[in-house]
Amino acid sequence: MRDEQAVNKEREKQLRRQIREAGADILESIEFQKTREHIQHGTVTVHAHCINVAKHSLMLADKLKIRTKRRELIRGALLHDYFLYDWHDKDHINPFKLHGFFHPGRALKNATRDFELTDREKDIIRKHMWPMTIIPPMYREAWIVTVADKWVSLLETLRIQK
C-alpha cells in the first residue's frame, strides 16, 4: 500500500511539473490569476478546475496510450474555462443561465486576446462542451479535454475532488 501511495504521489508531482512547464505563461499571468476569484463547481475555483482538467487529460491520454501534442493539450485544458466571470450570477453576460452553451466562445475570445494559440488549442477551448457546442472536436486533444472536463466536473460537483 505504501509503495502504491509513493508511486501515486510521484506521478502527481510529474503531472504538475508538466503542467507548470507547458503553461508557465498562462499560470503566471495576472488575468489567469483572476480565475481564483470564481467558483466553478461546489467549492472548487475555476483556477483549480482548469488545473484538474489538465491533469486528468494527461492521465487519460497516458492510460489509453493516445499520442498527443502534450503542450497543446495542457494549454488548451488550462484555458478551456477562461471566461473570467462568475457564471452563477445573473447579469448581462449570462442573462438566461445558458453558460454551458456560451462560455466556450467567451473563453476563446479571452484566450486569443491574452495568449498566442495554435489551431489545436483553439479547438480544445471552443469545443470542450460538445455536444452542447454542436460541432464536434477536430483534434484528439480536444476530445480528451472534453471527456476529462466532464469527469472532473462530476467529481467536483459530487465533492469527491476538491
N, C-alpha and C positions, 0 to 999 in steps of 0.2 A: 504494500500500500504506500509506504514512504517513497519507494522508487517511482511509482506512478505519479505521486504528487510532485516530486522533484522534476520529472520529465515535463509535466504539465506547466509547472512554474517556469521552466526554461523555455518552453515553446511560447508561452505568453510573452516573455521578455524578447524573444526573437521577433514575434509579430509586431510588438510595439516599436522595436528598433526599425523594422522595415517601414512601418507607417511614418515614423519620425523622419527617416532618410528621404522617402519619396515625397512627403508632404510638408517638409520643414517650412517652406514659404507660406503655405496655407495655415498651418498650425500657429505660426508666429505672427500672422497678420492681425492688425487691430480689428478689422471687420469680422474675421472669423472668430475672434475672441468674444464678439457680441453674441455668438450662439450659446454662450454660457448663461445668458440672461433669460433665455426662454425655455419653457418645459416642452418636451416632445410627447412622451408617454408616461403616465403615472407621475413619478417624481424625477424622471431622467431628463437631463437637459438635452437640447439639440446637439450641443457640442459632444457630450458623452455618447449620444445615439450615433452620430456620424462616425466616431472612432470605433464603436462597437460594430457597426456595419462594415467598416473597412477590415476590421479584424476577422469577422465571420466570413467575409468574402474571400479573404486569403485562405482561411481554414477550409472552406468549401472547395475552392479550386485545388488545394493540395489533396484533400480527401478523395476527390473524384479524379485526380490526376489530369486536370484540364490545363492545357498550356495557355498562359495568358500573358499579356503585357502588364506585368505586375505594377509598374509605376503608374500606368494609366488606370488600372483597376483601383488602386489605393486612392489616387487623386479624385477620381470620379465618385468613389464612395464617400470621401470626406466632404465633397461639395454637393452631394445629391439633395440635401435638405438645407441649402444655403439661401433660404428665403428671407431671413432676418426680420421676422415679425412674430408676434405671439398669436398663433393660429386659434387659440381658444377664445380670443376677444372678437366680438362682432365690431367691425369697423369698415372703413372704405375699401380696404384691400380684400377683405374676406366677408362681404355682407351677407351671404346666404349659406355660410358654413360649407362651401364647396372646396375647401382647402385641398382635399385629396386630388381633385381634378386640375387645380390651377397652380399649386405650388411648384411643380417641376419647371414650369415656364418662368416663374419668378426667380427660382434658384439659378436657372441657366442665365437669365439676364444679369443677376448679381455676379455670378461666377465669371462670365465673359467680361464684365466691367472691371473686375479686380484681378483676374489671372489670365495668363495665356493658356488656352485649352486646345487639345487635339480634337479631331472629329470623334474619336472613340470616347473621350471624356465627356464631350457634349451629349453624345448618345446615352451614356450612363445617366447623366443628370436629367435629360429630357424625358427618358422613357422608364425610369425606375418604378413608376406607379402603374405599369402595364398590369392588367388590361384597361385600367381607367384612362390611360393615355391613348387608347385605341390602336395606334401604330406600334407594333411590337419592336423590341430592341433589335438592332442590326448586328451588334458585336457580342461575342460570348461573355466579355467582361460586363456588359450591360445586363445580360441575363443573370449572371452570378450576383451582381449587386441587387437586382430586382428580387431574387429569391432570398438573399441574406437580409435585405431590408424587411421583408415580410416576417421572416423568422425572428429577427431581433425585436421588431415591433410587438410581436406576440409575447415574447419573453418579458419585455419591459412593461407591457400593459398588464400582464398577469403578475408582475412584480417578482418574477423569477430571476431576472437580470437587472442589476442596478448600475 
